[in-house]
């Protein structure tokens, strides 16, 4: 794999950009692999990358039914943070942020990680109590957090309307939070995984599992059977479909989660602003577009459109907080399919089928966890048991009652 550099940029510019090396290959499937990862999004590609580069697994394949990064990885709002309440959540999301901070250098690919800060607003006494509790818990876990007064919020975002219908009473700021470029994350991990020998196989849908004596030995696909020593499933909203193919059920529900962007404007907001209380969050992309989102739709669906009423219920609070934005036109809208557990925390787990592992249930917060999720899942698959970061997120918690209830931190949060 050739390194990207200023010299390479200049040389290829003079050659009319015709001599760039392919970022990854498009091989035909081999007969068998040591590990097969189902799902070519950020989490799946990160898992394959770490399996090949850190875990000593020689033959790894990523199988994607569509195109690389065409699912939730390309359909999110790119927010990164680790300000979660509970120890297990803080562990995996903070692990992710630490990996985010060096990811561009490790991959030699600019994932455009911008630690511009994430500001979580409070609009009521309950909100203030919630961010107080969470801020103190975050501090005890060694994660940065800072309480802001309304005046300090105004200094950060001068054009915010503090005295709107739901007055701003304060905020919780994580300065190390921010955004990254979703496509670049997928492409960077794909390039790195390919250079380490991983086969990335697109347009290859899994239609079933080959299971012998309750042990997975391969997968059936639209491109034939592929043998596998171990299989990791990382398919977000369609995880329950894959689990049913393997003969068990997961405690998941799938919903559309919408986002939309405005016409581009000059730089005006240099942090991420979010509010659980009135259900909206907003940041500004490098192209100048406002990236806006809220909670998931209220119904189960695999639609990637979403409903019009949620747009109305999100734009209302947005223009309450930022009256200036009322003049903007929204350019495009989309939805991803999120997989939600009862405790709003993910599943990283062994399953009832030997050597079959699932990474799912990230709900509305999957993008931010991409490096940490892939890293922990890869090491768990290689070892055959879940490591200390992943272990609390076992599927067994839904039987034992050891839930990781992050409903307050994940109600809107991305």
N, C-alpha and C positions, 0 to 999 in steps of 0.2 A: 504494500500500500504506500503510494507516494504521499509525502507530507504536503499539506497545503501551506503556502508561504507567500510573502509579498513578491518574491522573485517569480514563483509559478504564476501568480496573477498577472504580472507584467508580461511574461513570456507568452501566455495563452491569449492575452489581449492583443498582442501583435500578430498572433496566428488566427485571429477571428474566432476565438473560443472553440476551435475544432479539435484540439489535441488533449482535452481533459480525459483523464482515465475514468472508466466506468466506476461508479461508487460501489456497486455490488454486482455479482453475477446473477444469472437467472438459470440455474442448473435444472436438469431433470431429476426427479427423486431417485435416490439410491434404493437398493433393496431393503436395507435396514440401517438403523442408527442406534447409537448408545442412548441418546435422549431425543425425543421428538417434542417440540413445543408447538402447541396449537394456538394460533393467534399471533398475527404479525403487527400488533400495535406496539406502543412504547414499552409496556411491561413485558410482553413476550420477547421483543428484540433485546431488551436489557437483560432478561434472564439468559438468553442464548449467549450474549456477549460475555457475561460473567462466567457462565459455565465453561466457555472455551478459553477465556483468558486467565481465570483465577482458580478454577476447580479441576483443571487437568482432564476435562472430558473431550475426547478427540473427535468423535463423530456426532454432530448436533445438527438438527434440521428445524427450521421454523416453517410451519405450514399455515398459509393464509388463504381463506376462501375468496377474497377479493384482491385488492392491491394493498401494498404495504402502507400502513398508517391511514387507511381509508375508513376506519371505524371511529371510535371515540377519541383516539389520539388526534385526529384531524378535525374533531367536532367539539372542542372544549374552549374555555376562556383563558387558558394558559397561566392560571394563578398558582403561585408556590408559597407555602407557609408551613409552619410547624406548631402554631399556637393552639394545641389541643389540650383538653383538661386532664385526661387520665394517663397514668404512667406508660401503659402499653402503647397508646397512640402517640404520646410524645416521643417514645423510643424510636418508632419506625419513621415518623415524619421528620424528626430531627436528624436521624441517620440519612434520610433522603436529602435534606438541605445541605448537609456536610458534603455529600457526593455531588450535589448540584454545583457547589462552589468551585470544584475543580474539574467539572465535566468537560468543558470545552477544551481544556489543556489535555486531558486524558484521551479524548477521542480525536484530537486534532481537527475539530469541527466546531464552529461557532454555534452553540445552541442558543445564543442571545439571552443568557440568563441575566436579568437586570434586578438587582436588589434595591428596588425603589421604595420599599416599605409598604406595609399593609395596615390600613387604619380601619378598625372595627368600631362602628358607632353605637352609642347607647341612647335610647329615647325614653326610658322610663326608669322608675326605681328598681323594677325587676331586672332590666337590662344592666343597670349599674351594679347590682348585686352579682349578676352572672359574670360580667367581665372582671369584677373584683375577685371572685372565687377562682376564675380561670387564670387570671393574671398571676395570682399568688401561687397557684399550682404550677404554672409554667416556670415561674422563677425558681421554685424548689427543684425543678428538673434541669436547671441550668440553662434554660432557653430565654432569650432576650424578650422582654416585654416592658412597655412603658405606658402608664396611665396619663391621659391628656384631659385637661379642662376644656370647656367649650371655646375659650379664648385661644388655647393652643391648637385646637382643631381648626379654628378660623385662620390662624397664622399659616398652617399647612395647606389649607384649601381656601384661599381668600374669598372665592365667589360662592361658597356654600351658604345655604339659607338656614341658619341656626334656629330661627323661630318659625319653622314650618309647622304643618299640622301635627307632626310628632317632633317636638323640639329636641335638638341635640343637647344631651346632658353631659356628654363626655365621650371618651373613646379609649380603645386599647390599641397601641401601636407595636407592631413587630417590624423593626427596621430591616431585618435580614430577609423578610418576605419580599415577594415581588412577582415577576413574570418571566417566562421563557418562551421561545418560539416552538410551537408544538411540532410542526413539520421537521424542523431542524433536529429535534430530539430523536424522532424516528429515523431520519436519514443518517444522523451521526452514529447511532447504535447499529444500524444496518451495515454501514460501511465498516465499522470496527469489527462486528461479528463476522462479516464476510472475509475480512483480512485474516481473521483467526481460524478460517476454515469452515465456518458455519454455512450450510446450504439454506438459502432463503427461497422458498418455493411458493410463488403466488398463483392465484387462480386454481387453488387446490382445496376443495371443500371436503371436510371429514364427514363421512356418512355412517360411520360406526366404529366400534372398538373390537379388536380381536382379544378375547379374554379366555384364558385356559386355567382351570383350577383356581379361579378367583384371582388371577394374576394377568395383568395386561401384557400382551406380547406384540401388539401392533395396532395399526389403525387402517380402516378402509377409507379410501378417498376417491374422488372423481378422477384421479390419475393413477388408480390402482392401489394395491395393498402395500403398506410400508411397515416393515418390522421395527420394533422399538424395545429396548431394554427398560426404559422408563418413559413416561409421558407426563408432560406438564400442560395443563389446560389454562389458558389466559384469554378468555373470550368475552369478558365484560358482560353485557346485557344478555348474551346468548349462553351463558354458562349453565343455566338450568336445563337448556336443551341438550347440551353435551352430557350433563350428568345423567339425564334420563336415558340417553343412549347406552351409558355404562351400567344402568340398572339401579340407580339410587336417586334420591331427591335432595335438592338443596333448599335451605330456608331463604329463598330469594324472591323478590318481585321486581319486575322490569318496568321502567317508566321512561317516557321521553323527557329530556332535559333541554330546554331551549336556550339559545343565545342569539344575539344579533349585533350588527355593527352599523354605525352611522356613517354619513359622508365624512371624508377627512377634513380636519381643521388644524390650525396651527397648535403647537404644544400648549396645553392649558392645565392638564392635571398630571402631576409627576409621581403619583403614588396610586395604590389600589384602595378604593373606598368601598366598604361593604357595610350593609346593615341587615342583620337578621330580623330586627323588629319590624321594619317596613318592607322587607323582602326585595332588596335590589343590591347590586354591586356594579361598579364601573371602573374601568381603567382605560388608558389610551395606548393604542398600538404605535409602533415605530412609523407606520404609514400615516398616522394622524387620526385614525378612526377611533371612535369611542366603542369599546367592547362592553356590552351590557348583558346581564343575565339575572336570574332569580332562582326560585325553587323549581322542582320538577312538576310536571303536570299531575293532575289528581287522579289519573286513570292508568291502568296497565295497558301497555301497547308496545309494539315494535316499530311504530311509525317514526320516521325521521323528519317529520314536519312539526308536530306539536300543535297546540290549540291557540286560537286567536285571543281568547279571553285572558290568557296568561300574559300576553303581550300588553294588553290594556292595563292589567293589574300591576305590571312592572313599570311601564312608562309613567303612570300616575305618580308613584313615589319618587321616580327619578327626577321629574320636573319640579316636584315639591322641594327636594333637596337642592336641585340645581336649576333654577328658573331659566338660566341662560341657555340650557340645552333644549328648551321647548321649540326653538327655531330650527333645529336640525332635522334632517330627513334620515330615516333608517334605510340602508341600502340593501341588506340581505339578512335572512333569518335561516336558522337551521336547528336541528335537534340531534342529540346523541341518545343512545339507549343505556340508561344507568341501571345497575343491578344493586338492589337495596336490601340489606338485612334488617332484622328487627331492632338491633342495637346500633345501627348506622356505622358499623365497623366492618372491615374486610374479613375475608376468609383466606388464609394461607395454610393449607392443610393437606395431610395424607387423607385418603378416602377409604371406604370399605373395600375397594379393589386394590390389591397389592401393586406397588410401583406406579400408581396413578395419583397425581397431585393436582390440586386446584388452587388457583390464585384468582379470586373474584370478590364480589360484594363491596367494591370500593365506592359504590353509590356516586355521589356528586364530587368526590374528592380524589379521584384516581390519578389525574395528571401530576399533581404535586408530589406524589409518592413514587413516581416512575423509577428513579435510580435506586432508592432504598428497597422498594418492592422487588425489583429484578435481582438485586444483590442478595437479599435475604432468601428469596425463593430459589435462586441458583445454588447457593450453598446448601440449602435444605435438600434439594433434589439430589445433589451429588452425594451427600452424606446418607440419604435414605431416611432421615428424620429431621423434624423442623428445628432450626436453630433458635437461640434465645430471643432474638428479635421477633421471629415469626410465631413462636410457640403459643403465645397468648391468643392468637387468632385462629386456633384450631376449630374445626367444625364441631368438635366434642363439647364446646362451651354451651351450645344450645340445648344439650342434655343435662350438663352439670349445673347450669345456671350462672356460670362465671362469665357473664356478659360484659362487654366493654361499651357502655352506654354513652355514645357521643352525639346524641340527638341534638343537644343545644349547640354544639360546635359545628354540626354538619347540616343544620336545617336549611341553610342557604349556601353555606360556605364552600368555596372552591379554593 
